[in-house]
Amino acid sequence: MPAFAAAKTALISLLLLLSLNSQAAEHFHIDNAIITKLGNGYSLDATLHYPLSPRVIEALENGVPITFLQHFQLTKPFPIIGKYTPWVWNETVWSTVIAYELRYHALSEQYILLTLDTQKQRNFPALEMALKALGKVHAFSLPPKHDIDPNSMSLEIRTELDIHALPTPMQPGALISDKWQIASPWVTANWP
Amino acid sequence: MNTLKQLSKSPLPYLALGGLLLVLTILLSTATQDSSRLNDLFLPIFGLGLLTLLLLIGLLFRSLLRLYRDFKTKKPGSKLTVRLVSLFVLLILISTTIVYSFSVHFLHRGINSWFDVEIEQALDNSLAFGRTAFGDRKRTLLRQTRMMSGVLSEVPVSEFNTNLRDLTDLSGAIELSVWTMDGQLVTSSLQNHNIIVPDKPNEAIFRQLKQKEDYIGLDLSDNDQLQLRAAVLIPKTGRGKDEKVLHVLFPVNEQLSELGKTVQDAYTNYKELNYLRKPLISIFTLTLSLIVLLTVLASIWFAIWISRRIVQPLQALADGTQSVASGNYNTQLTSKGDDEIGFLVRSFNQMTQRLTRARDATQVSHRLLEQQTNYLGAVLGSLSSGVITIDEQLLLKTANVASSTILETNLQPHLEMPFSKLEQQHRHLQSFIQMIITEISHKISWSQQIELHAGLQLQSLMCRGTPLPNNAGWVIVFDDVTTLIQAQRDAAWGEVARRLAHEIKNPLTPIQLSAERLQIKYLPLVPEDQAEQLNKLTNTIIQQVDAMKDMVNDFSDYAKSPSLKLEPISLTAFIHEVIGLYQSHSKHKITLSAPVELIVTIDSNRFRQVLHNLLKNAIEASEEAKLPVIIDISYRQVADKVKNWLELTIRDSGPGIPDTMMTTLFEPYATNKVRGTGLGLAIVKKIIDEHQGTVWTENIDPLGACIIVRLPLEKTTP
């Protein structure tokens, strides 16, 4: 009864579309975002944790490359009406995104972490190591000092899975499933 | 609510639906042509599809609701529409279900056919084979690295650089580097001189080395080339204080690398595809279901629309037929198209036109018939003869006005009733009805005269019966011939009286003169004893001749009918004048009681004779019966349906009129008196008839008679 099964699948998919799955997966989170003064500028150190859900790990092990995005932005509050009103518009002064691709190389039994901007690859024999390396932001250089005013600006970090980089058939499911919606919130780094 | 209704009537939803479908088609075609754009277009397509679906469901729901309402209120044509829609929907559902199930089946089979257990096994095996192939090489290279580390352990750190270069050349490695355990580069030798910084071993390698385990592994270089990475601790020989790591990157044979890469790619692709099988099927099924659902809903909606369009002219026809059935023959429908329904509508229009013409013709003929009936009725009504018709069941069908007048019975309430019933309600018609029933039983035309006793008067009717054609009954015509017979009788009597007067009056004068001469001439000559007898005899002759003369004069009067000299007179004065002549007798008591003065137009001389005759009759009747003479004269004005009358009544206190004489009282020689010619009342009747009046008598209980005279009062009629 393929028709029946298909109808069932369609129905389940529709139901999935209409109701979000309530069982939430653990989200990414960010620790110890610290800015240090380094010569003429600032550099950022932070630890990003990537607790992957079993669904994501399953995809990874089945050869699906997963793309991680790390967002960095400098924002400046901008009062909308007056200086003392609570309504504030955060103006983004500077922002950047670093994209990493993580995939499993079956022949070498290695997890390969590819920095998409530089095309630099790193090999890891275990997933945890790869994630740890991915999550370690070390001495990330911020724009030159004269552009930055630590008193009025704040540096915010956020990391997420790039669902649009997934293979097409997986996207609809990932878009509506919170198993894939595990982005971290914006975290503000501390000025030195 | 109103705006919602207006919106639901406007074509806006349909336009929106069309637009959405168009956009959806464009998006879908774009997405299928360039699959990379599907990522960006998926959500818009899905959203639009859902929106279209909702709009379509709304439209469909509205159509179905309208259909249900029509069906519920039994609107003409709704049953047929529902039947057509049900049929269409059934067809659509059956066909789409078949197509859908086959499509899903083929989809599953198509996608599942990409995968095969054997291929999967082969790929697994080839991967394992590759790993094994690299395993051998790994072991060789590890040994080689260990040997190199042994070489390095013999030399001081300052000479590492030279040794490394030699070792690089000897081993054919890509790069050799020496690291401290905390990740600091000591020295390195690279085959590629463009690269300055050597590749740093990652933390995992250091961790492994800390546990005194050497590392050898296959990995990918930045340019996606396979390479073998080895890291071993350089054995301590006492010269160096801290432990150092020799890190070597070996190239992999190009052919092997290429093969390995192929195996890796094929394996990964297959595995990914296998993993994506379920979501792929789901998404294809979902898309297919959405399209099928859209198609089905659109088809159902279209089925309703087309059914309505098909049924609409039929509905108009049904309405038209109903309208014709209720009598509106002018119904015309607008015909559309050249198909059978158009033909039907045109035929309907022709039919109604013909019906209208036929009805008009019927109305005209009906009007003609009515006119003829009215004409016939007018003719019958104006006839002085009575005309009645009875059918073969002896039901009274028609009776004209004259028939009611002649029979003195209103026949109109008795129409359509058995003729014999009339007899029970009106006894005086008994002989008339019996005669008719007897005569029509002979089934031939007949003619008969009959006497009817209408009150005290005798009525003579002349009846003729003729059977109607087609055994439809009888028509009976009758005339009141009473007056005619009376006139004939009067004429006969007049002739008799005139002759009598002429024949008898002539010899009477010589007889009287002779008797008088006899008395004068021979009375002195006869003896005295005989003279008295002679005198007596001649006197008798003279008296009898006188009496005969009177009688002859009466006859003469009766026979004479001079034209009336009408003049208006005062009735009271006139009667008083006549009464005055009778006042000389003291025992006679004659009174006049009249409430008002009346002026009547009569011939006074003739009417005076009437009064004299009536009074004389009354007095003589009372005197003969030795009764006191008390006569009361009165008059009054009475009105019947036709005109006003003067009713003059003369009452006496005499013995009354015997019953046997009642009907013949006014005929000549009808007298019970000792003296008299029997012409007094006949003359009265004649004069009254001449005045177009009537006269009759009634007996008064206990004693006396009453003579009533009615004269028309044209002048005083308002």
Interface residues (C-beta under 8 A of the other chain):
Chain A: P2 A3 A5 A6 A7 T9 A10 S13 L14 E58 A59 N62 G63 V64 H105 A106 L107 S108 E109 Q110 I112 Q119 K120 Q121 R122 N123 F124 P125 A126 M129 K132 A133 H164 P167 T168 P169 M170 Q171 P172 G173 L175
Chain B: S35 L38 N39 F42 L43 F46 T97 Y100 S101 V104 H105 L107 H108 R109 L127 G130 R131 F134 N202 E203 A204 G217 L218 D219 L220 S221 D222 D224 L226 R229 G260 V263 Q264 Y267 T268 N269 K271 E272 N274 Y275 L276 P279 L280 I281 S282 I283 T285 L286 L288 S289
